[in-house]
Each structure stands twice: as structure tokens, then as C-alpha cells.
Amino acid sequence: MSTHTEYSATPGGPPAPAAGIVVDHARRSFGPVLAVDDISFVAHPGEVTALIGPNGSGKTTLMLMLASLLVPDAGTIRIDGHDPVTDPAAVRARIGWMPDGFGTWDVLTVREILSIVASAYHLPKGEAADRIARLLALLHLDDLADRPARVLSRGQKQRLGLARALVNEPSVLILDEPASGLDPRSRIELRDILRSLAAQGRTVLVSSHILTELQEVADRAVIVARGRTVEAQRVGHAPVAITYRIAATEPEALRAALTTHGLQPVHAGTFVEVEVASETAAVDLLRRLVAQQIPITSFAPAQGSLEAAYLAMTEDRA
């Protein structure tokens, strides 16, 4: 397990063969309600894996199983090679778990809460104090360290939750909606922290509804719907068409040129939108328009490739 409390972007050594998260045909029901039907995927060390899907698609139930808090009815789960069912202690020693909503001891201070968590992991007092100080600085909680948790805002509690998940120096991070309630600056800082943690060789699994931000931080995406894996892919390699939004100082010339290339431009305010097969096709289109001396002023995807893949894969699913 890594001991780099600085969370600097220093790549770690090669992972062990069993490292990371492996989910194989996991299934879990609550009475007649089938929350997780058939989910399979692998989250690799050194990468950020995004888990996305509609509300009610089984994401939180799956994460509770990964954290050893729920037992799957069928299928297998491995965390760094350990089974959360038969060896929950080994799993809990390796994971950092941040649920979407978690309770805090409102009368305790931020520092006291982190100290209690450190004690639960049997960290020596000196080491715990040093690690907590680093986490408080990393997550900009220094000024709040000695304030009771009850005065924290939603975003500040989210930062405390992430600090709590990092106390034990986990090799695997499982984060459910970590950006919820964060202001824009804190979201950018969270993105940098997650990339830094992955660069150290840790496995990072993050669930979020903010697809544009996941596009920037994730290496892989696992799309789930109705409790089943719909698609697993590398981010930026979506096998779906992408809509691009284009503007030019000569709109008529732009539309005529797009038509000659076999595209069907759709008017969208001051822009026109066209559907291209891939990002590579978009690059080729831009090159051809410039060669035709079309005065392009804007050329960008109307939505990210991750968002496009999500919409395409869940079009007829709840």
C-alpha cells in the first residue's frame, strides 16, 4: 500500500496482478426489487474509472457491495484480490469509501473526526497527527479544523468526507458523487486531486452525474442502466456519432460547404450543427473547411464524447 501522504503526481510502481477492482456478474436484490442485475467491469490501478448511469440504475448498491457493506446475491467482487464477503477486514484496510451522504458527529470538530477515523485504523498518534495535517491542507480545511462539524456547509462536509476516505492511505478509492455541493474552484481542485491519486498507482472509482467533469478526469467509463452493465470503454473512444457546433462569418458558405461533404447542417441559433462519426472525422472536417477558406469562428462538440455515449447507450433504458 502506498504511503505518499503528499499525494504528489509521482507514478507508482507496476501494480500486482490482482490489484484494482474486479466485478464479475454481480447481482443484488431487496425483496422483489432487483437493484443490481448483472454488472461486470474492471477498474485498473493508475486510472480513474467513472461509473455513470441514471438514478436507480444500481450504482450506489454496487458501491456498497464494493465497500463490504452489502453482500451480493450472486457473482464475485475482488478488491486488490480480496473478497469483500469472506475477507472484509482486508478490503476495508485497502479502501477509501466516500458515500454520497454520510453522517458526522456534529458536536466534534473536523480534526477530532479525522482523529477518530485514524484511531479506527490503529495509526500511531504522531503519524496520525501528521497525516491529518496534510489532509487538512490538501483539502483546504485548515481554517475549519477546530470548528464543530455542525457549522460546515454541504461542500465543506464533502471535503471532510474525502479527507476521511484518505486517512488510511487507501490503494482503492470508491467515491459516490464526491463533487456534490462543491463550488467551481473546489471541483477543479477535486479533479486535480483524483488525477494525482491515480498517478500514484491507486485505483479510483468515482460515480457522478456531472458528465462534463468526468470527461476531464476519467480514463475509463462504465455505463450502467437497470442494474446491468451497458458499456465499458476508454473515455474519448466512444463508438457513437458526435454532434459538432460550428460558426462562421459567412454562414451560407459554411452550410454549402458542409452539404458538399455529405453532411446535413441543422440551424441552431448563430451556429449550425452537424453529426460526425468520430473525433478523427471532426478533425478531418475542420481541415477541409479551412482548406476551402471558410472563415470558421467556432468549432466544438455540442456535447462531450462521454455524454454522447451515455445518451446513446441509455436512450431506451431507465
N, C-alpha and C positions, 0 to 999 in steps of 0.2 A: 504494500500500500504506500502511496506517495506521502511524503512528509513535508512538501513545499507549502508552508503556510503563507508565503508571499503571493502565491497564485500568479507568478510571472509566466509569460508565454514561452516557457522552455520545454521543448518536446521531450517527453519521457522515453524510456527505452521500449523495445518491442514488447507488446502485450503477451501474456501467457495464452496458450491456445484456447483455454476455456474462459478467457476474460470477456467481460461485456454482459449484455442481456440477450438471452435466447428464449423466445416464447414459441412453443410448438403446439398448435391446435388447442389453445386454452379455451375453457368453457366454464361459465358460472351462471347459475340461476338463483332467483329469490322466489321460492314457491313457483307459481305459474309464470313468473316474469323471467324471460331469458335475457340477462343483461349482456353477457359475453357469449357469443355462439361459437365462433371459430376464428380465433386471432392467432396469427403466426408472424413473427418477424425477428430480425437480429439487429441489435444496436451495438455498434463496434466501439472499442476504446479509441480515444483520439478524435472522436466525432460527436457532433451534436445531432441527435435524431429527433425530428419533430413528429409528434403524434397528433393528428388532426382528424376531426370528424364532427358531425352535428351533435347538438345536445341530445343525450340519451343514446349515444352510439356505443357506450361501454368503456369510454376512456378512463373515467375515474375508477370504475370497478376493476379494470385491468391494473391500474396503478396500485390500488390497494392490495391486489394479489402479488404484485412485484415487491411491495414493501412488507410482505409476510403477514398482512393484517386480515386477509381473506384467503381461504383455501379454495383452489379451483376444483370444480366438479370433475373435470377431465382435462387431459393434456398435461404438458410439463412446462415448467419455468426454471431457468437457471440464471443465477446472478453470480458472475465470476466463477461459474462451475458449481455453485452450491444451490441446493433445492430449498426454497423458502418454506416448504411444508415439513421436510424432515430435518432441516438444519437452520431454523430461523435465526438462531443466535449468530451464526457465521454470516448470514445475509445482512442482519441488522448492523453488524460491525463494519460492513463494507459500504453500506448505502447512506446517502443523504436524502432524506424524504421531506419534501415540502408540499403539503396538501393545499388545495385551493382555499380552504377555510380551516383555520386551526385556532384552538383556544389558547389564551395566555393567562398567566397568573396576574391579574390586573393590579394587585397591590405590590407586586415585586417590580424592581427596576429592570431595565434592559440588561444590565451587567449581571444582576442576580439570576435572571432567567438563563442566560448563557452559561453561567457558572454551574447551575443545577444540571443542565444538559451535559456539561463537561464531566461532572461528578458521576453521572449515569454511565459514562464511558470509562470511568476509573482513571481519568487523566490526573497525573500529579499536579498539585496546586500551582507550582511555578510554571509548568508547561501550559496549564490551562489558562493562567492569567496572561501569559504572553500571546497565546493563540487568540484569546478573546480580544485583546487589544488590537491585534492585527485585523481581525474581522470587523471590529467597530470602525476602524479607519477605512478599510476596503469598502464598506457599505455606507459610509458617511453617517454613522450613528454615534460618533464621538460626543456630540453635544447633547445627545439624548441618553447617554449611558446610565446616568444616575436618576433618570426620571421614571416614574411608575408606568407600566405598560398601558394603563387606562387612558393616558393622555395622548397616546400615539394615534396618528391618522391611519387610514386604511393603507396608504402607500408605505408609511413608516413601519407598520406591522408586517407588510410584505418583505421589507428589507430585513427586519428582525427574523422572519421565518427563514429567509435564505441564509442568514448568519447561523441560525440554529442548525440548519441542514449541513453546514460546513464544519461544525465544531469537531467532528470526529475524523476529519481529513478523509472523506469517503472516496473510494475508487469509482463508485457509480452514483450518479445524481439522478433523482426522479422528481421532477418539478411539475406540479399541476397548476397551470395559469399563474406563473410567477410574476408576470408583468401587470396583473390586475391591480388597479388603483395607483400605479406609478405615474409620475409626471413624465413628460417627454425626455427631460435630461436623465432621469433615473432609468428610463427604458434603454436609452443609449448606453449608459454605464452597465446595465444588466447584460446587454448584448456583448459588450467587451469582456465582461467577467466570464460569461459562458464560453466564449471563444478561447479565453486564456485557460480555463479549466480543461477544455478539450485538448488544447495544445500540450498540456502536461501529460496526456495519455489517459485521462479519465473518460468514462462513458457518461454522456449527458443525454437524458431523455426528457424532453420538455413538451408539455401539452399547452396549446394556446389557441385562441380564436383570432388572434391578430396575425393574419397570414402574411401581410407585407413585412412585418418584423421577423417572422420565422424565415422568410425568403432570404433575409440578410444574414442570419446566424446559423441556419441548419445546413448540414451536409447531406442528410437523407430525410425523407419524409415517408411516414406510414399513414395511409388514409384508411380510416375505419368507418363503417356505417352499419347500422342494425346489428352491432356486435360481431361483425365479420371484417377481416382484412379485405379491403377493396383493391389497394395498390400499394406497393412499396418501391421506391425509386430514389435515385440521387436527385437532389434539388438542382434545377436548371436543365434537367434532361427529360422534361415532361413529354410523353408521346401524344400530345394533343396540339391542335392548332392554337395560335396566339393572335389576338386582335391587337393591331398596332394603330395608334392615333397619329396622324400626320397633318402638318400645316405648311403652307407655302404662301409667299406674297402674290403668287399667281394661281389661285385656286382652280380655275378652269384648266390651265395647263397641267396641273397636278392630276386632276381627275382623268384627263385624257391620257396622260402617260400611264397611270395605273391600269386603265382599261386596256391599253396596248399590251400590257404584261399579263393579261388574262385575269385580272383581279376585278372585283366588284366593289368600288368605293361606296361607302354609306355616309351620308351627310350627318355630322354631329357638331352642331354649332359652328364655330370657326374652324373646326377640324374635319377631316374625313377619316373614316375607319376602314381598315381592310384586314382580312384574315389571312395569315401566312402560316405555312406548315411548321415552321420552327424558327428558333433564333438565328440559325445559319441562313435560312431563307430570307429573314428580315435584313440581315447584313447585306446579302446579295441584292435585295431590292433597293436599299438605300444607295448602294454603289451605282446601280443602273440609273437611278433618278438623278444623281449628281452628274453622271456622265452625259445625261440628256439636258443638263444645265437647268433643271427645275430648281427654283430658288426655295429650298427647304428651310423652314424656320424652326420646326419641331418634328421629332421622330422618336416616339417612345411607345412601349407597350401600354395598352389601356389597363392591363392588369398584369401582375407578376405571373411567371410560369407556374409557381406553386398554387396560386389562387385559381389559375385556369385549369390546372389538373384537378384540383379539389372540386370545382364546379362541374367539370365534365364527369368525374367519377361518381359524384353523389347526386347527379341530376334527377334520378328517379328513385332515390333512397331517402329514408328518414333518419 
